[in-house]
Amino acid sequence: MNTVGEGKFRVWLQCEGIGNDLVYMLGGGERSHIGSIVLKIPQKEVEILNLEGHYDHRVLVPIAEAAAQKYHKKVVALGGVHIDNASKDDIEQLVANCMELIKCI
């Protein structure tokens, strides 16, 4: 498991192989959850399933795309990060930390 950030801004990314495919799980903030599920098949458009009111796909899509491009495999990225009463700055910090995790793929 890879992590970036500290305290309520700590996020993590874990990868599991399932046959020839990959599953990435993202969590962090004050409470991890499943807010979005993203499927990326190489050379195909990304598919997104969002739970109502969740925007976690904004960080999961780049994770799935990076892994699919690097490993030429089907990739599912799922999860979510949450901070209660998050300010715009809090959200920007969480997003930046999630994007930093892409370097670990």
N, C-alpha and C positions, 0 to 999 in steps of 0.2 A: 504494500500500500504506500502510495506517495502522498505527501501532505505539503501544503503551502499555507503560510500565515499563522497567526497566534490568536488565542482567545476566541472571541465570537467570530473572528474573521478566518479561522482555520477551516480549510477545506481539504477533502481527501478524494483520491481516485484509486480504485482497485480494479484489476483486470482478472478475469477468469476465462480460461479456454473451455469451449463446449464443442467437442469434435474439432472440426477445422475452423470454427468461427470464434469470435471474441465477444465477451460481454464486459462492458465498463460500467462500474457503479460509482456514482458521485454523491458525496454527502458533505455536511459540515454546517457551519454557522452555529446557531443555538439549537437547531433541531433538523436533523436529516429527515427526508421523506421522499416519496415518489411523486414528483410533480409532472414529469414528462418522460416519455419513452421515445427514443429515436432509433430508426433502422437505416443503415447505410450499406447498400450493396455496391461494390465497385462498378463504375460506369453507369450507374442508375441514379435517379433523383432520390434524395433523402425523404424518408417517410417519418412523420411526426404525430405522436399522440399526446395531447396535453390534457391534464385535468383542468377543470374550470378554474379560472383565476390564477393559473400558474404560468410562469414564463421561463421555467428552467431549460426549455429547449434552446434558449439563446446561448447557453454555454455548452449544452450537450451536443448540438449539431456540429460545432467545430471539433469537438473531441471525436465524435464518430467519423467525421470526414477525414481527420488526420490519421486515425488508426486504419481506416479502410484503404486510404491511399498508400500508407507505409507498408502494410502487411498484405494487401491485395486479398482481403478476406471480408466476409460479411461481418458487420459490427452492429451490436445493439448497445446503446448508451442510455442509462436510466438513472433516475434519482432526483435530488433536489437539495437546495440549501435554504435555510430560513433564519431570519433574525426578527424577533418581535419588534413592531413599530420601527422598522428600518427607515433611516433617512436616505436621501439620494446619495450622500457620500458613503453610507454604509453599503448600499447596493453596488455602487461603483467599485468599492474595495473588494467585495465578494466576487464580483465579475472578474476583476483583474486577477485575483488569486486563482479563480477557476481557469482562466486563460493561461496562466503560468503553468498549470498542470499539464498542458498540452506538450510542453517540452519533455515531459517524463514518458511520453508514449513511445 
